[in-house]
Amino acid sequence: MRGHEDIEKIYAEAEASLPERNCTRTTRCCRFLETGREPYVTRAEVDYLFAVLRSKGRKMPPPRYDGACPFLERDERTCSIYEGRPFGCRTHFCREAGGPVTAKEVKPALDALAALDEQLGGDGPRPLRRVLDDVALSQQKRRKAVWVKKVAPSRPRSDRD
C-alpha cells in the first residue's frame, strides 16, 4: 500500500528517539470532547490505519456521539487500531503515560509525515473525526450509487419524458 513502509519507518524512528511512553489505558486521550484535544492525521496515516482495520477483518466504526474516538472499543479501554494508531495518539499528552512530548521532540517526525503527505497528494493534517466523517459520507454516496445502479428499476425511454 501507498506509503505504509514509510509510515512504519517514521513511527519506529520517532519511538526510538522520543522519551519512553507507557500507555496505562486510562483512555483519557481518546475522549476528545472531554479533553478538548484530537489527533490530526495525514493522508498516509489514514490509509495506514484503515489497512490495519481491514487486516483485522473490521470496518470503520460508527461515529460516537459522546465525543470519544470511534476506534475506542466498547470495553472503553482498548483501541481497535492500536498498531496503526496515528502519530498524535502515539505522542499524546497523558500524564500517566509519561506526560506531554515537546514540539521540538516531535518536529522531525512531523516534518517527515508532512513530506509524505505532500508526496501522496494529501491536503495536510486534518482532525481525525473530520476525516472519518468525510470517509463515511463518501461511502454512503458510493453505496447509494451502487443501490441506484443495481436496484432502482430503469424505465423505458418513452416513460422519461
N, C-alpha and C positions, 0 to 999 in steps of 0.2 A: 504494500500500500504506500501511497504517496507520503513521504516524509516520516514514516514510522521509525525507521532506523535512526534518523536524525533526532527525533523527539526522545527516543530512548537514550541516545548519547547525551543530549542536553540534560535530561533528568539525572543520569548517572554522574555526570561531571558536577552538577550542582550539588547532588547529595554528598559527593566526596569532598567538596570544598566548603560547604556550609556547616555551621555548628550542628552537632548531633541533635536529632529530633526524636522524641519518644512519645508517639501518639498513645494517649491513655483512653481514647474513645469516649470522651465526655460528649462529643459531637456538638459542642457549643459552636465550633467553627462552621458547622453545617446548617446552622439556624440563622440564615441571612437576615430575616426581618428582626430577630431579637438583637443581633449584634450590629446591624447596620453595615455589614461587610459582605461582599460577594466576590468570588474569584472572577477575573476577566480571563477569557480564553481566546486563543488564536485559532485560525482555521485548521492548522495541523493538529493542535491539541484536541479539537472537536472530532476530527477524523479518527484520531488515535483512541479517544475514549469510546467512540461508537464501535470501533474494531474490537476493543476489549469486551464491550457489552455483547456484541454478536458472537464472539468466541465462546461466551458462556451460554449461548442459546437464548439470550434475552433480548427484549425490545426496549425502546425508550419508555421510561415510566411516565405515568400521567403527572401533570403538574400537582404540586402540593399547595394547598391554599392556606397553610399555616406559616408560609414564608420560609420553610426549610428546603434544603436541596432535594430535588426529586430523586437523586440517587441514594439518599438515606433510606435504608431498608425499614420495613415495618417494625423490626425489633428496636429501632431508634438508636442502635449502637454500631451498625455495620454499613459500610459504603459498598454499593453494588459494583462500583468501578474502581475500587481501591488501587489496583495495579495500574490502571490507566488514568487515575485522577489528574486533573490539571495542575500546572505548576503552582498556582495560587493556593491550592489545597495542600501542597507539599511544604509550603513555607508560611503557613498560617500564623496567626498571632497568639495562639493559645498558650497561656502561661504554663499550664500543666505539661505541655509538650516541649517546653524549652523557651517560651517567650517569643516575641517578635523577632524577625530577621530584618536586618537593616537594608536600606535601599542599596548601599554600597556592596553588600554581600551578594545580593541577587542580580545586580546590574549585568554581569557577563551572561547569565542565563537569559535574562530578559532581552538583551541585545541579540542573542542567538535565536530566540523564539521570534523576535520581530523580523530578523533577516529571513528565516524560514517561511514565515507568514507571507512576506513580500514575494519570495521565490514561488510560492504556491498560488499567488494571486489573491491572497486574503485581504481583508479590509482593516486589519489591525485588531488588537484585543477588544473584546466586547463582553458585557456581563453574561455570565453563564446562562441565567434564566432567559434572557432576551434571545440568545442563540437557540436555546431549546424551544422557545415559543415559535421562532421562525421555522425551525425544523418541523415542528408539529403542524404548523399551518401549511407548509409545502406538502407534507404527507397527506393532509386532508384534501388538498386540491388534487393531488395525484390520484387518491382513492376515488374521489368524485368523478374525475375524468375517466377512469377505468370503468366505474359503475355506469356512467352515461354511455360509454362505448359498448359495454357488454350487455347491459340490462335494458336500457331505455329503448323502447320499440322505435324503429325507424318507420316513418310514414312514407307512403308513395309520394313522388314528386308533385302530383296534381293536388294533394291534400295540403301542401305547404303554402299555397297561395291564398 
